[in-house]
């Protein structure tokens, strides 16, 4: 092949593949509609693998860097056509060393939905975003693959499309090309344009942002920097892996030494505006691999001082009661039950994603 990587990407685009798998001493695979299929032809030659790595990493002798770091996560852009026919395709890439040599997995990144409501994002979250000029933190939680990054990209796209704002995004890697709209977007990528979330967050304080997107809170340094940004009047969005809204403060606090955990819960709750947990559920008659997915959410509005006090004291029982009553949001079970009762999803699929199975079975 004259250009191994471009040829594979162009085929993936034609077949609307979601993922590309390239590995030393193995055939190339595409994932189309959730199913793996081998691309015809022999396994890529060693020089084709080397050229692919160098093209993705944009440096010569790139294979040696993989041996040093073992793996890399980054984004890759492929442009096709010219003039009005010019199109840009972005991919999230993971490169790592394996027993066979090198593995390259490329996930195609879809275009941003600029209206979050079309994704199923609740209007309560969007209203809170629009009514929070004084800053604070909004956390989106959920398991891996639940669409957290998609939700946040859509919210940011909506904000900069409708308002003249300066937005700083810090991701690992950048997952979406967010159109600037009326505003300005400074996109940073950990590993390529910044060394860490923490460093980029500290630099953001000198960039006069209105909104800051932190791809994920992974460590105490990032958590502290995000909280400080919220304290200084910035609206901060970020994600975390947990399945219940009331668990988020303790989950973040657990990143810190025991003697600092109570203080960190206080620091976070002082600036926390809302937490939303989300999961993706297959629609009735489909499956999670090849069918349409629908968003189910749990929402906790924490801008009220009384709610923050309960959260700080760990009174999760009272908070859950208030959620179920609709005073400060709703539970994931309630969202799932609406989808089941409307026959949009099967009850068995709802049971698989609930964060409180025992209560779901009784409701």
MIDONU-918416 format. One record per residue (C-alpha): residue number from 1; chain; z, x, y; residue in three letters. Coordinates in nm, 3 decimals, padded with zeros to 5 digits. Each point is the difference from the previous one (the first is absolute). Example, Ala and Ser with C-alpha at 12.3 -4.5 7.8 and 13.67 -1.06 7.14 Angstrom:
BEGIN
PT  pos  unit       pz       px       py  code
PT    1     A   00.780   01.230  -00.450   ALA
PT    2     A  -00.066   00.137   00.344   SER
// end
This chain:
BEGIN
PT  pos  unit       pz       px       py  code
PT    1     A   00.000   00.000   00.000   UNK
PT    2     A  -00.085   00.126   00.349   UNK
PT    3     A   00.318  -00.147   00.144   UNK
PT    4     A   00.235  -00.100  -00.278   UNK
PT    5     A   00.274  -00.165   00.208   UNK
PT    6     A  -00.231  -00.197   00.231   UNK
PT    7     A  -00.204  -00.126  -00.295   UNK
PT    8     A   00.313  -00.125  -00.176   UNK
PT    9     A   00.135  -00.164   00.316   UNK
PT   10     A  -00.334  -00.168   00.073   UNK
PT   11     A  -00.005  -00.144  -00.350   UNK
PT   12     A   00.359  -00.121   00.039   UNK
PT   13     A  -00.098  -00.172   00.325   UNK
PT   14     A  -00.302  -00.167  -00.162   UNK
PT   15     A   00.212  -00.129  -00.288   UNK
PT   16     A   00.290  -00.096   00.231   UNK
PT   17     A   00.240   00.220  -00.197   UNK
PT   18     A   00.361   00.017   00.116   UNK
PT   19     A   00.074   00.342  -00.156   UNK
PT   20     A  -00.182   00.318  -00.101   UNK
PT   21     A   00.137   00.236  -00.269   UNK
PT   22     A  -00.134   00.356  -00.024   UNK
PT   23     A   00.156   00.251  -00.239   UNK
PT   24     A  -00.094   00.335  -00.146   UNK
PT   25     A  -00.150  -00.027  -00.350   UNK
PT   26     A  -00.014  -00.381   00.019   UNK
PT   27     A  -00.262  -00.258   00.098   UNK
PT   28     A   00.025  -00.162   00.342   UNK
PT   29     A   00.149  -00.349   00.000   UNK
PT   30     A  -00.019  -00.287   00.249   UNK
PT   31     A   00.235  -00.299   00.015   UNK
PT   32     A  -00.193  -00.318   00.076   UNK
PT   33     A   00.178  -00.337   00.012   UNK
PT   34     A   00.303   00.164  -00.151   UNK
PT   35     A  -00.183   00.143  -00.301   UNK
PT   36     A  -00.076   00.365  -00.074   UNK
PT   37     A  -00.357   00.101  -00.082   UNK
PT   38     A  -00.144   00.345  -00.065   UNK
PT   39     A  -00.287   00.119   00.218   UNK
PT   40     A  -00.296   00.108  -00.214   UNK
PT   41     A  -00.072   00.369  -00.041   UNK
PT   42     A   00.190   00.312  -00.096   UNK
PT   43     A   00.337   00.107   00.130   UNK
PT   44     A  -00.020   00.176   00.339   UNK
PT   45     A  -00.061   00.373  -00.012   UNK
PT   46     A   00.265   00.240   00.125   UNK
PT   47     A  -00.196   00.081   00.315   UNK
PT   48     A  -00.035  -00.373   00.077   UNK
PT   49     A   00.378  -00.042  -00.024   UNK
PT   50     A   00.053   00.301   00.229   UNK
PT   51     A  -00.253  -00.129   00.255   UNK
PT   52     A   00.165  -00.344  -00.009   UNK
PT   53     A   00.347   00.145   00.065   UNK
PT   54     A  -00.132   00.213   00.287   UNK
PT   55     A  -00.181  -00.296   00.152   UNK
PT   56     A   00.308  -00.223  -00.015   UNK
PT   57     A   00.243   00.265   00.127   UNK
PT   58     A  -00.256   00.133   00.251   UNK
PT   59     A   00.077   00.366  -00.080   UNK
PT   60     A  -00.160   00.261  -00.224   UNK
PT   61     A   00.188   00.132  -00.300   UNK
PT   62     A   00.187  -00.329  -00.017   UNK
PT   63     A   00.076   00.015  -00.372   UNK
PT   64     A   00.242   00.287   00.066   UNK
PT   65     A   00.192  -00.225   00.240   UNK
PT   66     A   00.043  -00.256  -00.275   UNK
PT   67     A   00.160   00.260  -00.221   UNK
PT   68     A   00.241   00.076   00.284   UNK
PT   69     A   00.095  -00.362   00.077   UNK
PT   70     A  -00.078  -00.163  -00.335   UNK
PT   71     A  -00.115  -00.321   00.168   UNK
PT   72     A  -00.121  -00.137   00.332   UNK
PT   73     A  -00.025  -00.347   00.153   UNK
PT   74     A  -00.246  -00.056   00.282   UNK
PT   75     A  -00.289  -00.215   00.120   UNK
PT   76     A  -00.376   00.054  -00.022   UNK
PT   77     A  -00.281  -00.160   00.203   UNK
PT   78     A  -00.359  -00.055  -00.111   UNK
PT   79     A  -00.260  -00.112   00.254   UNK
PT   80     A  -00.333  -00.148  -00.104   UNK
PT   81     A  -00.311  -00.102   00.191   UNK
PT   82     A  -00.065   00.052   00.369   UNK
PT   83     A  -00.023  -00.199   00.321   UNK
PT   84     A   00.077  -00.367  -00.054   UNK
PT   85     A  -00.003   00.059  -00.374   UNK
PT   86     A   00.278   00.259   00.021   UNK
PT   87     A   00.302  -00.089  -00.214   UNK
PT   88     A   00.330   00.179  -00.054   UNK
PT   89     A   00.195  -00.013  -00.325   UNK
PT   90     A   00.352   00.140  -00.031   UNK
PT   91     A   00.184   00.105  -00.315   UNK
PT   92     A   00.359   00.091  -00.079   UNK
PT   93     A  -00.010   00.308  -00.223   UNK
PT   94     A   00.242   00.166  -00.239   UNK
PT   95     A  -00.086   00.344  -00.138   UNK
PT   96     A   00.217   00.165  -00.262   UNK
PT   97     A  -00.007   00.260  -00.273   UNK
PT   98     A  -00.009  -00.125  -00.359   UNK
PT   99     A  -00.021   00.152  -00.347   UNK
PT  100     A  -00.379  -00.026   00.021   UNK
PT  101     A  -00.024   00.151   00.348   UNK
PT  102     A  -00.029  -00.230   00.305   UNK
PT  103     A   00.038  -00.377   00.039   UNK
PT  104     A  -00.138  -00.184   00.305   UNK
PT  105     A   00.078  -00.368   00.047   UNK
PT  106     A  -00.155  -00.179   00.298   UNK
PT  107     A   00.109  -00.350   00.110   UNK
PT  108     A  -00.242  -00.177   00.234   UNK
PT  109     A   00.170  -00.129   00.312   UNK
PT  110     A  -00.107  -00.339   00.118   UNK
PT  111     A  -00.058  -00.105   00.359   UNK
PT  112     A   00.295  -00.130   00.198   UNK
PT  113     A   00.062  -00.373   00.031   UNK
PT  114     A   00.079  -00.042   00.370   UNK
PT  115     A   00.171  -00.338  -00.049   UNK
PT  116     A   00.310   00.046  -00.219   UNK
PT  117     A   00.023  -00.376  -00.058   UNK
PT  118     A  -00.319   00.022  -00.208   UNK
PT  119     A   00.186   00.230  -00.241   UNK
PT  120     A   00.286  -00.244  -00.039   UNK
PT  121     A   00.233   00.189   00.234   UNK
PT  122     A   00.247  -00.262   00.130   UNK
PT  123     A  -00.026  -00.115   00.359   UNK
PT  124     A   00.374   00.063   00.044   UNK
PT  125     A  -00.059   00.374  -00.035   UNK
PT  126     A  -00.292  -00.003   00.241   UNK
PT  127     A   00.196  -00.200   00.259   UNK
PT  128     A   00.290   00.244  -00.027   UNK
PT  129     A  -00.237   00.292   00.057   UNK
PT  130     A  -00.148  -00.162   00.310   UNK
PT  131     A   00.342  -00.089   00.142   UNK
PT  132     A   00.164   00.343  -00.042   UNK
PT  133     A  -00.088   00.207   00.307   UNK
PT  134     A   00.333   00.186   00.007   UNK
PT  135     A  -00.057   00.191  -00.324   UNK
PT  136     A   00.158   00.000  -00.344   UNK
PT  137     A  -00.097   00.048  -00.364   UNK
PT  138     A  -00.191  -00.237  -00.228   UNK
PT  139     A   00.005   00.101  -00.367   UNK
PT  140     A  -00.249  -00.115  -00.263   UNK
PT  141     A   00.135   00.042  -00.353   UNK
PT  142     A  -00.134  -00.057  -00.348   UNK
PT  143     A  -00.116   00.176  -00.315   UNK
PT  144     A  -00.289   00.245  -00.016   UNK
PT  145     A  -00.334  -00.178   00.027   UNK
PT  146     A   00.137  -00.307   00.177   UNK
PT  147     A  -00.217   00.045   00.309   UNK
PT  148     A   00.263   00.129   00.245   UNK
PT  149     A  -00.243   00.240   00.167   UNK
PT  150     A  -00.262  -00.275   00.023   UNK
PT  151     A   00.246  -00.230   00.175   UNK
PT  152     A   00.107   00.262   00.252   UNK
PT  153     A  -00.357   00.111   00.073   UNK
PT  154     A  -00.091  -00.362   00.069   UNK
PT  155     A   00.299  -00.053   00.231   UNK
PT  156     A  -00.079   00.318   00.195   UNK
PT  157     A  -00.369  -00.094   00.021   UNK
PT  158     A   00.097  -00.342   00.134   UNK
PT  159     A   00.230   00.153   00.262   UNK
PT  160     A  -00.251   00.250   00.136   UNK
PT  161     A  -00.282  -00.255  -00.011   UNK
PT  162     A   00.191  -00.246   00.217   UNK
PT  163     A   00.211   00.230   00.218   UNK
PT  164     A  -00.052   00.324   00.192   UNK
PT  165     A   00.244   00.220  -00.191   UNK
PT  166     A   00.037   00.362  -00.103   UNK
PT  167     A   00.066   00.012  -00.374   UNK
PT  168     A   00.090   00.308  -00.206   UNK
PT  169     A  -00.052  -00.024  -00.377   UNK
PT  170     A   00.142   00.255  -00.245   UNK
PT  171     A  -00.116  -00.037  -00.360   UNK
PT  172     A  -00.030   00.196  -00.324   UNK
PT  173     A  -00.292  -00.038  -00.024   UNK
PT  174     A  -00.173  -00.213   00.267   UNK
PT  175     A  -00.102  -00.315  -00.187   UNK
PT  176     A  -00.191  -00.204   00.256   UNK
PT  177     A  -00.226   00.056   00.297   UNK
PT  178     A   00.164  -00.227   00.257   UNK
PT  179     A  -00.239  -00.099   00.281   UNK
PT  180     A   00.137   00.083   00.346   UNK
PT  181     A  -00.078  -00.339   00.155   UNK
PT  182     A   00.172  -00.022   00.340   UNK
PT  183     A   00.240   00.284  -00.078   UNK
PT  184     A   00.016   00.365  -00.101   UNK
PT  185     A   00.086   00.129  -00.349   UNK
PT  186     A   00.124   00.352  -00.079   UNK
PT  187     A  -00.033   00.042  -00.377   UNK
PT  188     A   00.194   00.281  -00.170   UNK
PT  189     A  -00.025   00.092  -00.368   UNK
PT  190     A   00.275   00.190  -00.179   UNK
PT  191     A  -00.142   00.314  -00.157   UNK
PT  192     A  -00.310   00.021   00.219   UNK
PT  193     A   00.085  -00.072   00.366   UNK
PT  194     A   00.381   00.025  -00.024   UNK
PT  195     A   00.242   00.172  -00.235   UNK
PT  196     A   00.237  -00.292  -00.053   UNK
PT  197     A   00.095  -00.354   00.101   UNK
PT  198     A   00.304   00.138   00.181   UNK
PT  199     A  -00.198   00.251   00.211   UNK
PT  200     A  -00.264  -00.258   00.090   UNK
PT  201     A   00.268  -00.251   00.099   UNK
PT  202     A   00.166   00.253   00.230   UNK
PT  203     A  -00.337   00.087   00.151   UNK
PT  204     A  -00.068  -00.373   00.052   UNK
PT  205     A   00.288  -00.013   00.249   UNK
PT  206     A  -00.216   00.214   00.231   UNK
PT  207     A  -00.307  -00.221  -00.046   UNK
PT  208     A   00.138  -00.306   00.183   UNK
PT  209     A  -00.066  -00.248  -00.284   UNK
PT  210     A   00.066  -00.372   00.016   UNK
PT  211     A  -00.023  -00.039  -00.378   UNK
PT  212     A   00.063   00.251  -00.280   UNK
PT  213     A  -00.108  -00.046  -00.362   UNK
PT  214     A   00.172   00.222  -00.258   UNK
PT  215     A  -00.171  -00.036  -00.336   UNK
PT  216     A   00.323   00.025  -00.202   UNK
PT  217     A   00.366   00.097   00.038   UNK
PT  218     A   00.043   00.263  -00.271   UNK
PT  219     A   00.283   00.223   00.117   UNK
PT  220     A   00.303   00.004   00.233   UNK
PT  221     A  -00.181   00.201   00.268   UNK
PT  222     A  -00.277  -00.259   00.030   UNK
PT  223     A   00.252  -00.286  -00.003   UNK
PT  224     A   00.205   00.160   00.280   UNK
PT  225     A  -00.309   00.071   00.212   UNK
PT  226     A  -00.130  -00.356  -00.043   UNK
PT  227     A   00.335  -00.149   00.102   UNK
PT  228     A   00.017   00.226   00.304   UNK
PT  229     A  -00.351  -00.108   00.102   UNK
PT  230     A   00.107  -00.366  -00.023   UNK
PT  231     A   00.313   00.073   00.205   UNK
PT  232     A  -00.213   00.139   00.281   UNK
PT  233     A  -00.196  -00.324   00.037   UNK
PT  234     A  -00.290   00.041  -00.243   UNK
PT  235     A  -00.113  -00.261  -00.251   UNK
PT  236     A   00.000   00.179  -00.336   UNK
PT  237     A  -00.160  -00.123  -00.322   UNK
PT  238     A   00.059   00.164  -00.335   UNK
PT  239     A   00.023  -00.070  -00.375   UNK
PT  240     A   00.244   00.061  -00.281   UNK
PT  241     A   00.013  -00.066  -00.373   UNK
PT  242     A   00.257  -00.269  -00.074   UNK
PT  243     A  -00.019  -00.359  -00.123   UNK
PT  244     A   00.257  -00.189   00.209   UNK
PT  245     A   00.026  -00.019   00.379   UNK
PT  246     A   00.379   00.027   00.007   UNK
PT  247     A  -00.010   00.327  -00.196   UNK
PT  248     A  -00.206   00.191   00.257   UNK
PT  249     A   00.285   00.147   00.213   UNK
PT  250     A   00.189   00.125  -00.307   UNK
PT  251     A  -00.324   00.134  -00.148   UNK
PT  252     A  -00.066   00.208   00.311   UNK
PT  253     A   00.367   00.102   00.027   UNK
PT  254     A  -00.012   00.129  -00.359   UNK
PT  255     A  -00.232   00.277   00.121   UNK
PT  256     A   00.293   00.151   00.192   UNK
PT  257     A   00.320   00.173  -00.117   UNK
PT  258     A   00.276  -00.244  -00.093   UNK
PT  259     A   00.206   00.080   00.310   UNK
PT  260     A  -00.291  -00.102   00.226   UNK
PT  261     A  -00.113  -00.317  -00.177   UNK
PT  262     A   00.222  -00.249   00.183   UNK
PT  263     A  -00.102   00.150   00.334   UNK
PT  264     A  -00.368  -00.020  -00.095   UNK
PT  265     A   00.027  -00.371  -00.089   UNK
PT  266     A   00.148  -00.054   00.347   UNK
PT  267     A  -00.276   00.202   00.165   UNK
PT  268     A  -00.275  -00.190  -00.180   UNK
PT  269     A   00.139  -00.350   00.046   UNK
PT  270     A   00.038   00.065   00.374   UNK
PT  271     A  -00.380   00.020   00.034   UNK
PT  272     A  -00.123  -00.203  -00.298   UNK
PT  273     A  -00.213  -00.299   00.103   UNK
PT  274     A  -00.117  -00.127  -00.337   UNK
PT  275     A  -00.061   00.088  -00.363   UNK
PT  276     A  -00.277  -00.149  -00.209   UNK
PT  277     A  -00.041   00.050  -00.374   UNK
PT  278     A  -00.343  -00.076  -00.138   UNK
PT  279     A  -00.161  -00.022  -00.342   UNK
PT  280     A  -00.352  -00.083  -00.114   UNK
PT  281     A  -00.043  -00.274  -00.261   UNK
PT  282     A  -00.320  -00.088  -00.191   UNK
PT  283     A  -00.137  -00.340   00.089   UNK
PT  284     A   00.003  -00.261  -00.276   UNK
PT  285     A  -00.265   00.065  -00.264   UNK
PT  286     A  -00.048   00.365   00.095   UNK
PT  287     A   00.176   00.328  -00.070   UNK
PT  288     A   00.133   00.288   00.209   UNK
PT  289     A  -00.280   00.234  -00.112   UNK
PT  290     A  -00.309  -00.200   00.086   UNK
PT  291     A   00.099  -00.320   00.181   UNK
PT  292     A   00.105  -00.102   00.349   UNK
PT  293     A   00.355   00.075   00.103   UNK
PT  294     A   00.225  -00.202   00.231   UNK
PT  295     A   00.289   00.131   00.211   UNK
PT  296     A   00.356  -00.119  -00.062   UNK
PT  297     A   00.269   00.110   00.244   UNK
PT  298     A   00.372   00.015   00.068   UNK
PT  299     A   00.102   00.011   00.365   UNK
PT  300     A   00.324   00.094   00.174   UNK
PT  301     A   00.020  -00.036   00.378   UNK
PT  302     A   00.265   00.248   00.117   UNK
PT  303     A  -00.037  -00.007   00.378   UNK
PT  304     A   00.309  -00.222   00.037   UNK
PT  305     A   00.330   00.189   00.044   UNK
PT  306     A   00.184  -00.219  -00.252   UNK
PT  307     A  -00.260   00.073  -00.269   UNK
PT  308     A   00.018   00.373   00.069   UNK
PT  309     A   00.378  -00.014  -00.032   UNK
PT  310     A  -00.024  -00.162  -00.345   UNK
PT  311     A  -00.258   00.255  -00.104   UNK
PT  312     A   00.216   00.289   00.119   UNK
PT  313     A   00.302  -00.137  -00.188   UNK
PT  314     A  -00.205  -00.043  -00.318   UNK
PT  315     A   00.046  -00.378  -00.013   UNK
PT  316     A  -00.318  -00.051  -00.196   UNK
PT  317     A   00.128  -00.324  -00.154   UNK
PT  318     A   00.026  -00.168   00.340   UNK
PT  319     A  -00.330   00.143   00.114   UNK
PT  320     A  -00.175  -00.133  -00.312   UNK
PT  321     A   00.154  -00.342   00.059   UNK
PT  322     A  -00.126  -00.003   00.358   UNK
PT  323     A  -00.343   00.112  -00.114   UNK
PT  324     A  -00.019  -00.283  -00.253   UNK
PT  325     A   00.106  -00.249   00.267   UNK
PT  326     A  -00.279   00.122   00.229   UNK
PT  327     A   00.231   00.121   00.276   UNK
PT  328     A  -00.112   00.365  -00.007   UNK
PT  329     A  -00.310  -00.004  -00.220   UNK
PT  330     A  -00.061  -00.082  -00.365   UNK
PT  331     A   00.026   00.155  -00.346   UNK
PT  332     A  -00.277   00.126  -00.225   UNK
PT  333     A   00.087  -00.271  -00.250   UNK
PT  334     A  -00.064  -00.268   00.262   UNK
PT  335     A  -00.338   00.151   00.085   UNK
PT  336     A  -00.093   00.023  -00.368   UNK
PT  337     A   00.116  -00.355  -00.068   UNK
PT  338     A  -00.230  -00.132   00.273   UNK
PT  339     A  -00.294   00.182  -00.160   UNK
PT  340     A   00.088  -00.129  -00.348   UNK
PT  341     A   00.051  -00.360   00.117   UNK
PT  342     A  -00.336   00.006   00.178   UNK
PT  343     A  -00.156   00.131  -00.324   UNK
PT  344     A  -00.131   00.306   00.182   UNK
PT  345     A   00.175   00.233  -00.247   UNK
PT  346     A   00.128  -00.037  -00.354   UNK
PT  347     A   00.376  -00.019  -00.053   UNK
PT  348     A  -00.017   00.285  -00.255   UNK
PT  349     A  -00.155   00.229   00.265   UNK
PT  350     A   00.264  -00.104   00.254   UNK
PT  351     A   00.275   00.087  -00.248   UNK
PT  352     A  -00.147   00.348  -00.044   UNK
PT  353     A   00.034   00.088   00.370   UNK
PT  354     A   00.318  -00.180   00.108   UNK
PT  355     A   00.298   00.207   00.114   UNK
PT  356     A   00.251  -00.254  -00.139   UNK
PT  357     A  -00.127  -00.137  -00.331   UNK
PT  358     A   00.320  -00.182  -00.096   UNK
PT  359     A   00.003  -00.201   00.323   UNK
PT  360     A  -00.374  -00.063  -00.014   UNK
PT  361     A   00.038  -00.159  -00.344   UNK
PT  362     A   00.272  -00.234   00.131   UNK
PT  363     A  -00.180  -00.106   00.319   UNK
// end
